[in-house]
Amino acid sequence: MALILIRGENNSKLLNAIADIERHAKLKLISKPKVISAAIADDIVEKILKVPLRSRSKAATSFFVKEDITLSIMQVKIIHPPAHVIVVSDEYDEYEHLDAILEECRDLNGYQSKKPVNTNDQQNYNDQNNYNNTKYNNNNAKNNKSNYNNTKYNNNNDNLSQPTQLRDYRKDYLSTD
């Protein structure tokens, strides 16, 4: 279990960073993101990095993920979120301080997980996506005006689905010898 701290310019960037962490870094949140003071987040980051920050944040959030600290760090390195993401290790004193702060903070507005944790939620999520995909595909089939009913181009036995074979067929068919 790892503790992640995100600082950014606004809530929109925080939400995009969380979505990137879920989708691209494939980390699973086990707690809802909590709003923390930007000043507190900046102080924690300065103490961890031991370097003064170039710019101050205007919004910050923190939450726990299921994966361990090392994996979380490696996965966060491969993404490029629109906010500053820090994996806070339990080796730092700031870990316990931030954990204590999170108990008192409110949830981040606008956050909705794309990956349900509960198996019933997962089934409902899958059913909804299958319905949406089927609906989209059926609408495309109805609106698709490029259906070819010409058998000389759609004959499966001739295997004319390859562009080069179709081009050769047309060339032979259209030749005026």
One Martini backbone bead per residue (centre of mass of N, CA, C, O) as a GRO file, in nm:
protein
  177
    1MET     BB    1   0.096   0.038   0.024
    2ALA     BB    2   0.043   0.366  -0.106
    3LEU     BB    3   0.126   0.714  -0.092
    4ILE     BB    4  -0.034   0.983  -0.265
    5LEU     BB    5   0.081   1.300  -0.399
    6ILE     BB    6  -0.094   1.589  -0.535
    7ARG     BB    7   0.010   1.872  -0.729
    8GLY     BB    8  -0.151   2.186  -0.846
    9GLU     BB    9  -0.340   2.438  -1.003
   10ASN     BB   10  -0.602   2.242  -1.017
   11ASN     BB   11  -0.860   2.016  -1.008
   12SER     BB   12  -0.844   1.922  -1.300
   13LYS     BB   13  -0.548   1.823  -1.286
   14LEU     BB   14  -0.592   1.622  -1.062
   15LEU     BB   15  -0.800   1.443  -1.209
   16ASN     BB   16  -0.614   1.373  -1.448
   17ALA     BB   17  -0.392   1.239  -1.278
   18ILE     BB   18  -0.569   1.016  -1.162
   19ALA     BB   19  -0.652   0.893  -1.430
   20ASP     BB   20  -0.361   0.823  -1.517
   21ILE     BB   21  -0.304   0.633  -1.281
   22GLU     BB   22  -0.528   0.431  -1.353
   23ARG     BB   23  -0.486   0.383  -1.666
   24HIS     BB   24  -0.158   0.391  -1.715
   25ALA     BB   25  -0.036   0.286  -1.431
   26LYS     BB   26  -0.232   0.075  -1.296
   27LEU     BB   27  -0.361   0.191  -1.033
   28LYS     BB   28  -0.530   0.115  -0.723
   29LEU     BB   29  -0.766   0.258  -0.549
   30ILE     BB   30  -0.853   0.252  -0.178
   31SER     BB   31  -0.907   0.562  -0.175
   32LYS     BB   32  -1.023   0.857  -0.155
   33PRO     BB   33  -0.967   1.156  -0.253
   34LYS     BB   34  -0.810   1.417  -0.070
   35VAL     BB   35  -0.826   1.732   0.050
   36ILE     BB   36  -0.550   1.951   0.069
   37SER     BB   37  -0.334   2.169   0.151
   38ALA     BB   38  -0.107   2.331  -0.039
   39ALA     BB   39   0.096   2.411   0.183
   40ILE     BB   40   0.134   2.131   0.302
   41ALA     BB   41   0.227   1.992   0.043
   42ASP     BB   42   0.477   2.169  -0.001
   43ASP     BB   43   0.619   2.100   0.267
   44ILE     BB   44   0.641   1.796   0.222
   45VAL     BB   45   0.807   1.809  -0.040
   46GLU     BB   46   1.047   1.969   0.072
   47LYS     BB   47   1.126   1.752   0.286
   48ILE     BB   48   1.172   1.519   0.086
   49LEU     BB   49   1.363   1.672  -0.134
   50LYS     BB   50   1.546   1.904  -0.010
   51VAL     BB   51   1.402   2.140  -0.186
   52PRO     BB   52   1.313   2.412  -0.325
   53LEU     BB   53   1.048   2.536  -0.476
   54ARG     BB   54   0.957   2.690  -0.772
   55SER     BB   55   0.646   2.624  -0.717
   56ARG     BB   56   0.329   2.675  -0.617
   57SER     BB   57   0.044   2.544  -0.517
   58LYS     BB   58  -0.335   2.539  -0.539
   59ALA     BB   59  -0.356   2.219  -0.528
   60ALA     BB   60  -0.451   1.913  -0.333
   61THR     BB   61  -0.386   1.553  -0.304
   62SER     BB   62  -0.472   1.232  -0.140
   63PHE     BB   63  -0.382   0.870  -0.152
   64PHE     BB   64  -0.441   0.526  -0.180
   65VAL     BB   65  -0.275   0.232  -0.293
   66LYS     BB   66  -0.238  -0.108  -0.342
   67GLU     BB   67   0.036  -0.085  -0.417
   68ASP     BB   68   0.348  -0.070  -0.376
   69ILE     BB   69   0.597   0.155  -0.366
   70THR     BB   70   0.782   0.061  -0.596
   71LEU     BB   71   0.564   0.021  -0.814
   72SER     BB   72   0.450   0.306  -0.801
   73ILE     BB   73   0.704   0.452  -0.891
   74MET     BB   74   0.740   0.308  -1.165
   75GLN     BB   75   0.456   0.385  -1.283
   76VAL     BB   76   0.479   0.699  -1.253
   77LYS     BB   77   0.729   0.734  -1.446
   78ILE     BB   78   0.563   0.657  -1.727
   79ILE     BB   79   0.406   0.909  -1.676
   80HIS     BB   80   0.237   1.243  -1.779
   81PRO     BB   81   0.113   1.439  -1.579
   82PRO     BB   82  -0.046   1.765  -1.499
   83ALA     BB   83   0.103   1.688  -1.225
   84HIS     BB   84   0.248   1.651  -0.914
   85VAL     BB   85   0.387   1.332  -0.833
   86ILE     BB   86   0.398   1.163  -0.508
   87VAL     BB   87   0.562   0.907  -0.342
   88VAL     BB   88   0.506   0.820  -0.009
   89SER     BB   89   0.707   0.696   0.211
   90ASP     BB   90   0.738   0.528   0.525
   91GLU     BB   91   1.030   0.655   0.591
   92TYR     BB   92   0.884   0.909   0.638
   93ASP     BB   93   0.745   1.137   0.856
   94GLU     BB   94   0.522   1.248   0.654
   95TYR     BB   95   0.343   1.002   0.636
   96GLU     BB   96   0.201   1.023   0.915
   97HIS     BB   97   0.107   1.312   0.884
   98LEU     BB   98  -0.066   1.265   0.626
   99ASP     BB   99  -0.244   1.039   0.741
  100ALA     BB  100  -0.372   1.220   0.964
  101ILE     BB  101  -0.493   1.435   0.773
  102LEU     BB  102  -0.687   1.249   0.598
  103GLU     BB  103  -0.907   1.194   0.822
  104GLU     BB  104  -1.011   1.517   0.806
  105CYS     BB  105  -1.070   1.516   0.513
  106ARG     BB  106  -1.215   1.577   0.221
  107ASP     BB  107  -1.344   1.503  -0.065
  108LEU     BB  108  -1.300   1.502  -0.397
  109ASN     BB  109  -1.441   1.672  -0.636
  110GLY     BB  110  -1.526   1.471  -0.932
  111TYR     BB  111  -1.465   1.185  -0.846
  112GLN     BB  112  -1.443   0.887  -1.068
  113SER     BB  113  -1.418   0.570  -1.101
  114LYS     BB  114  -1.331   0.334  -1.367
  115LYS     BB  115  -1.265   0.106  -1.137
  116PRO     BB  116  -1.420  -0.126  -0.992
  117VAL     BB  117  -1.404  -0.323  -0.697
  118ASN     BB  118  -1.658  -0.460  -0.702
  119THR     BB  119  -1.805  -0.729  -0.855
  120ASN     BB  120  -2.085  -0.605  -0.907
  121ASP     BB  121  -1.977  -0.346  -1.031
  122GLN     BB  122  -1.821  -0.485  -1.257
  123GLN     BB  123  -2.068  -0.612  -1.394
  124ASN     BB  124  -2.220  -0.348  -1.446
  125TYR     BB  125  -1.995  -0.219  -1.611
  126ASN     BB  126  -1.986  -0.435  -1.835
  127ASP     BB  127  -2.283  -0.421  -1.920
  128GLN     BB  128  -2.281  -0.124  -2.001
  129ASN     BB  129  -2.055  -0.146  -2.216
  130ASN     BB  130  -2.195  -0.355  -2.395
  131TYR     BB  131  -2.440  -0.184  -2.458
  132ASN     BB  132  -2.292   0.057  -2.583
  133ASN     BB  133  -2.144  -0.102  -2.806
  134THR     BB  134  -2.394  -0.220  -2.941
  135LYS     BB  135  -2.536   0.043  -3.001
  136TYR     BB  136  -2.310   0.163  -3.175
  137ASN     BB  137  -2.291  -0.068  -3.386
  138ASN     BB  138  -2.588  -0.056  -3.483
  139ASN     BB  139  -2.579   0.236  -3.584
  140ASN     BB  140  -2.355   0.191  -3.791
  141ALA     BB  141  -2.501  -0.021  -3.964
  142LYS     BB  142  -2.740   0.166  -4.046
  143ASN     BB  143  -2.541   0.415  -4.152
  144ASN     BB  144  -2.403   0.233  -4.356
  145LYS     BB  145  -2.339   0.314  -4.714
  146SER     BB  146  -2.086   0.091  -4.781
  147ASN     BB  147  -2.247  -0.149  -4.884
  148TYR     BB  148  -2.160  -0.435  -5.061
  149ASN     BB  149  -2.345  -0.636  -5.310
  150ASN     BB  150  -2.114  -0.715  -5.482
  151THR     BB  151  -1.989  -1.026  -5.563
  152LYS     BB  152  -1.705  -0.970  -5.700
  153TYR     BB  153  -1.600  -0.828  -5.415
  154ASN     BB  154  -1.747  -1.044  -5.188
  155ASN     BB  155  -1.602  -1.299  -5.250
  156ASN     BB  156  -1.462  -1.531  -5.040
  157ASN     BB  157  -1.318  -1.727  -5.247
  158ASP     BB  158  -1.125  -1.498  -5.381
  159ASN     BB  159  -0.975  -1.321  -5.174
  160LEU     BB  160  -1.030  -0.971  -5.210
  161SER     BB  161  -0.929  -0.811  -4.941
  162GLN     BB  162  -0.677  -0.742  -5.072
  163PRO     BB  163  -0.549  -0.475  -5.234
  164THR     BB  164  -0.376  -0.616  -5.453
  165GLN     BB  165  -0.593  -0.811  -5.558
  166LEU     BB  166  -0.798  -0.593  -5.635
  167ARG     BB  167  -0.619  -0.443  -5.832
  168ASP     BB  168  -0.572  -0.682  -6.026
  169TYR     BB  169  -0.867  -0.733  -6.091
  170ARG     BB  170  -0.926  -0.455  -6.212
  171LYS     BB  171  -0.712  -0.464  -6.431
  172ASP     BB  172  -0.830  -0.713  -6.577
  173TYR     BB  173  -1.125  -0.605  -6.612
  174LEU     BB  174  -1.034  -0.310  -6.752
  175SER     BB  175  -0.909  -0.419  -6.981
  176THR     BB  176  -0.867  -0.350  -7.360
  177ASP     BB  177  -0.761  -0.610  -7.538
   0.00000   0.00000   0.00000
